[in-house]
Amino acid sequence: NIIVACVGGRTSVFHHQQPHLIDVLDHIENVSGIPKEHQRLTCLGHNLGSDEVFQQLVTKQLEAAAFSPSYSPFLTVAVALRLLGGKGGFGSLLRSAKSTKKTTNFSACRDRNGNRLRDVEVARRVVEHERSQREGVEPEPEPEPKEVPVDYASLDREQRYHETRQEILQDVVSSVSEGFRVSAQRKKLERDLKRKRQQEEIDELWEDEEPEEKEESIEEKEKEEKEEKEEKEEKEEKEEKKEESIEE
Protein backbone atom coordinates (compact mmCIF):
# COMPACT_ATOMS: atom_id res chain seq x y z
CA ASN A 1 0.00 0.00 0.00
CA ILE A 2 1.40 3.36 -1.06
CA ILE A 3 -0.03 6.74 -0.07
CA VAL A 4 0.56 9.33 -2.78
CA ALA A 5 0.53 13.01 -1.66
CA CYS A 6 -0.18 14.96 -4.84
CA VAL A 7 0.26 18.66 -5.55
CA GLY A 8 -2.47 20.80 -3.96
CA GLY A 9 -2.96 18.62 -0.86
CA ARG A 10 -4.78 15.73 -2.59
CA THR A 11 -3.94 12.19 -1.44
CA SER A 12 -4.67 8.81 -2.96
CA VAL A 13 -3.88 5.21 -2.07
CA PHE A 14 -2.16 2.92 -4.57
CA HIS A 15 -2.57 -0.87 -4.09
CA HIS A 16 -0.21 -3.26 -5.88
CA GLN A 17 1.28 -6.67 -5.12
CA GLN A 18 4.74 -5.92 -6.51
CA PRO A 19 4.86 -2.17 -7.22
CA HIS A 20 7.49 -0.61 -9.41
CA LEU A 21 8.37 3.03 -9.86
CA ILE A 22 6.83 3.16 -13.35
CA ASP A 23 3.52 1.88 -11.90
CA VAL A 24 3.51 4.69 -9.33
CA LEU A 25 4.26 7.27 -12.04
CA ASP A 26 1.39 5.96 -14.17
CA HIS A 27 -1.00 6.06 -11.21
CA ILE A 28 -0.05 9.68 -10.41
CA GLU A 29 -0.52 10.66 -14.07
CA ASN A 30 -3.99 9.09 -14.09
CA VAL A 31 -5.04 10.70 -10.80
CA SER A 32 -3.57 14.22 -11.10
CA GLY A 33 -2.96 14.55 -14.84
CA ILE A 34 0.74 15.45 -14.34
CA PRO A 35 2.93 13.89 -17.06
CA LYS A 36 5.60 11.44 -15.90
CA GLU A 37 8.47 13.56 -17.21
CA HIS A 38 7.29 16.49 -15.04
CA GLN A 39 6.98 14.49 -11.81
CA ARG A 40 9.55 14.56 -9.03
CA LEU A 41 8.96 11.92 -6.33
CA THR A 42 10.46 11.87 -2.82
CA CYS A 43 10.04 9.30 -0.08
CA LEU A 44 11.57 9.25 3.41
CA GLY A 45 13.95 12.04 2.42
CA HIS A 46 15.18 10.19 -0.70
CA ASN A 47 14.76 11.27 -4.30
CA LEU A 48 13.12 8.45 -6.26
CA GLY A 49 15.23 8.70 -9.37
CA SER A 50 15.43 4.97 -10.10
CA ASP A 51 13.40 1.82 -9.47
CA GLU A 52 16.26 0.35 -7.42
CA VAL A 53 16.00 3.09 -4.77
CA PHE A 54 12.21 2.65 -4.72
CA GLN A 55 12.46 -1.14 -4.17
CA GLN A 56 14.95 -0.63 -1.32
CA LEU A 57 12.58 1.75 0.43
CA VAL A 58 9.62 -0.62 -0.04
CA THR A 59 11.61 -3.53 1.42
CA LYS A 60 12.79 -1.45 4.37
CA GLN A 61 9.19 -0.34 5.08
CA LEU A 62 7.85 -3.92 4.98
CA GLU A 63 10.62 -5.17 7.29
CA ALA A 64 9.93 -2.38 9.78
CA ALA A 65 6.17 -3.13 9.72
CA ALA A 66 6.81 -6.85 10.26
CA PHE A 67 9.19 -6.19 13.15
CA SER A 68 6.89 -3.72 14.92
CA PRO A 69 3.09 -4.12 14.61
CA SER A 70 2.59 -0.48 15.58
CA TYR A 71 4.65 0.64 12.59
CA SER A 72 2.56 1.79 9.60
CA PRO A 73 2.81 -0.53 6.55
CA PHE A 74 1.96 2.37 4.24
CA LEU A 75 4.74 4.04 2.26
CA THR A 76 4.17 7.77 1.68
CA VAL A 77 5.36 9.24 -1.63
CA ALA A 78 5.31 13.02 -2.11
CA VAL A 79 4.80 14.45 -5.59
CA ALA A 80 6.38 17.71 -6.74
CA LEU A 81 6.88 19.43 -10.08
CA ARG A 82 10.24 19.57 -11.77
CA LEU A 83 11.78 23.01 -12.30
CA LEU A 84 14.25 24.08 -14.93
CA GLY A 85 17.63 24.92 -13.42
CA GLY A 86 20.95 26.35 -14.51
CA LYS A 87 23.31 29.16 -13.71
CA GLY A 88 21.28 31.62 -15.80
CA GLY A 89 24.21 33.64 -17.13
CA PHE A 90 25.57 34.45 -13.68
CA GLY A 91 29.14 34.09 -14.89
CA SER A 92 28.62 36.67 -17.64
CA LEU A 93 27.18 39.08 -15.06
CA LEU A 94 30.27 38.67 -12.89
CA ARG A 95 32.55 39.25 -15.85
CA SER A 96 30.69 42.40 -16.85
CA ALA A 97 30.83 43.70 -13.27
CA LYS A 98 34.63 43.49 -13.16
CA SER A 99 36.62 46.70 -13.18
CA THR A 100 38.08 47.78 -16.49
CA LYS A 101 41.29 48.96 -14.78
CA LYS A 102 43.93 46.23 -15.02
CA THR A 103 46.53 45.73 -12.30
CA THR A 104 50.16 45.66 -13.40
CA ASN A 105 51.85 45.58 -9.99
CA PHE A 106 51.98 42.03 -8.54
CA SER A 107 54.89 42.62 -6.14
CA ALA A 108 52.70 41.93 -3.08
CA CYS A 109 51.76 38.45 -4.33
CA ARG A 110 53.52 35.28 -3.19
CA ASP A 111 55.11 32.46 -5.12
CA ARG A 112 54.67 28.74 -4.44
CA ASN A 113 57.28 28.85 -1.71
CA GLY A 114 55.42 31.61 0.15
CA ASN A 115 57.92 34.39 -0.65
CA ARG A 116 56.84 37.83 -1.78
CA LEU A 117 57.52 38.49 -5.44
CA ARG A 118 59.15 41.83 -4.64
CA ASP A 119 61.63 40.11 -2.28
CA VAL A 120 62.44 37.50 -4.93
CA GLU A 121 62.97 40.26 -7.52
CA VAL A 122 65.29 42.18 -5.15
CA ALA A 123 67.32 39.02 -4.45
CA ARG A 124 67.62 38.34 -8.20
CA ARG A 125 68.86 41.86 -8.85
CA VAL A 126 71.44 41.59 -6.05
CA VAL A 127 72.77 38.33 -7.52
CA GLU A 128 72.98 39.83 -11.01
CA HIS A 129 74.75 42.92 -9.67
CA GLU A 130 77.38 40.82 -7.85
CA ARG A 131 77.88 38.64 -10.94
CA SER A 132 78.30 41.69 -13.17
CA GLN A 133 80.85 43.17 -10.76
CA ARG A 134 82.87 39.94 -10.78
CA GLU A 135 82.78 39.64 -14.57
CA GLY A 136 83.12 43.36 -15.24
CA VAL A 137 79.85 43.53 -17.14
CA GLU A 138 77.55 46.45 -16.67
CA PRO A 139 74.21 45.51 -15.11
CA GLU A 140 71.10 45.68 -17.23
CA PRO A 141 69.16 48.90 -16.78
CA GLU A 142 65.94 48.57 -14.84
CA PRO A 143 62.84 48.85 -16.99
CA GLU A 144 60.98 52.09 -16.57
CA PRO A 145 57.57 51.75 -14.98
CA LYS A 146 54.69 51.94 -17.39
CA GLU A 147 52.51 54.97 -17.16
CA VAL A 148 48.93 54.11 -16.48
CA PRO A 149 46.62 56.28 -18.64
CA VAL A 150 44.28 58.50 -16.70
CA ASP A 151 40.62 57.80 -17.28
CA TYR A 152 39.20 61.33 -17.31
CA ALA A 153 35.69 60.07 -18.04
CA SER A 154 35.62 58.05 -14.82
CA LEU A 155 37.03 60.99 -12.86
CA ASP A 156 34.34 63.28 -14.25
CA ARG A 157 31.68 60.70 -13.47
CA GLU A 158 32.97 60.34 -9.91
CA GLN A 159 32.98 64.11 -9.41
CA ARG A 160 29.39 64.38 -10.66
CA TYR A 161 28.42 61.55 -8.32
CA HIS A 162 29.87 63.37 -5.28
CA GLU A 163 28.15 66.62 -6.28
CA THR A 164 24.79 64.90 -6.70
CA ARG A 165 25.26 63.09 -3.40
CA GLN A 166 26.00 66.37 -1.61
CA GLU A 167 22.91 68.00 -3.15
CA ILE A 168 20.72 65.10 -2.04
CA LEU A 169 22.09 65.32 1.52
CA GLN A 170 21.39 69.06 1.63
CA ASP A 171 17.85 68.49 0.32
CA VAL A 172 17.22 65.85 2.98
CA VAL A 173 18.51 68.13 5.78
CA SER A 174 16.42 71.07 4.58
CA SER A 175 13.33 68.88 4.21
CA VAL A 176 13.70 67.50 7.74
CA SER A 177 14.24 70.97 9.25
CA GLU A 178 11.22 72.32 7.33
CA GLY A 179 9.13 69.43 8.62
CA PHE A 180 10.17 70.15 12.21
CA ARG A 181 9.34 73.85 11.74
CA VAL A 182 5.89 73.14 10.31
CA SER A 183 5.21 70.63 13.07
CA ALA A 184 6.19 73.18 15.75
CA GLN A 185 3.90 75.82 14.18
CA ARG A 186 1.03 73.37 14.04
CA LYS A 187 1.49 72.40 17.69
CA LYS A 188 1.60 76.08 18.68
CA LEU A 189 -1.65 76.78 16.79
CA GLU A 190 -3.30 73.80 18.44
CA ARG A 191 -2.22 75.03 21.90
CA ASP A 192 -3.55 78.56 21.15
CA LEU A 193 -6.87 77.19 19.94
CA LYS A 194 -7.16 75.00 23.01
CA ARG A 195 -6.47 77.93 25.34
CA LYS A 196 -8.98 80.09 23.45
CA ARG A 197 -11.68 77.44 23.75
CA GLN A 198 -10.99 77.00 27.46
CA GLN A 199 -11.22 80.77 27.97
CA GLU A 200 -14.52 80.90 26.06
CA GLU A 201 -15.92 78.08 28.18
CA ILE A 202 -14.89 79.89 31.37
CA ASP A 203 -16.50 83.13 30.12
CA GLU A 204 -19.72 81.29 29.33
CA LEU A 205 -19.77 79.78 32.81
CA TRP A 206 -19.30 83.22 34.37
CA GLU A 207 -22.09 84.67 32.23
CA ASP A 208 -24.42 81.89 33.33
CA GLU A 209 -23.62 82.44 37.03
CA GLU A 210 -23.99 86.28 37.08
CA PRO A 211 -27.86 86.48 36.91
CA GLU A 212 -28.15 83.94 39.72
CA GLU A 213 -25.76 85.97 41.86
CA LYS A 214 -27.76 89.15 41.14
CA GLU A 215 -31.02 87.51 42.20
CA GLU A 216 -29.39 86.19 45.37
CA SER A 217 -28.02 89.63 46.23
CA ILE A 218 -31.49 91.26 45.72
CA GLU A 219 -33.17 88.66 47.92
CA GLU A 220 -30.56 89.09 50.65
CA LYS A 221 -30.98 92.88 50.52
CA GLU A 222 -34.76 92.65 50.82
CA LYS A 223 -34.39 90.23 53.70
CA GLU A 224 -32.03 92.58 55.52
CA GLU A 225 -34.39 95.53 55.01
CA LYS A 226 -37.28 93.49 56.34
CA GLU A 227 -35.29 92.45 59.42
CA GLU A 228 -34.28 96.06 60.07
CA LYS A 229 -37.90 97.17 59.77
CA GLU A 230 -39.07 94.52 62.22
CA GLU A 231 -36.35 95.47 64.69
CA LYS A 232 -37.34 99.11 64.41
CA GLU A 233 -40.99 98.30 65.04
CA GLU A 234 -40.06 96.18 68.05
CA LYS A 235 -38.02 99.06 69.49
CA GLU A 236 -40.91 101.47 68.98
CA GLU A 237 -43.35 99.12 70.73
CA LYS A 238 -40.96 98.73 73.64
CA GLU A 239 -40.60 102.49 73.99
CA GLU A 240 -44.36 102.99 73.89
CA LYS A 241 -44.88 100.37 76.58
CA LYS A 242 -42.19 101.97 78.67
CA GLU A 243 -43.78 105.44 78.39
CA GLU A 244 -47.22 104.05 79.30
CA SER A 245 -45.75 102.35 82.38
CA ILE A 246 -44.09 105.63 83.42
CA GLU A 247 -47.32 107.59 83.00
CA GLU A 248 -49.22 105.11 85.15
Disulfide bonds with the S-S distance in Angstrom:
none
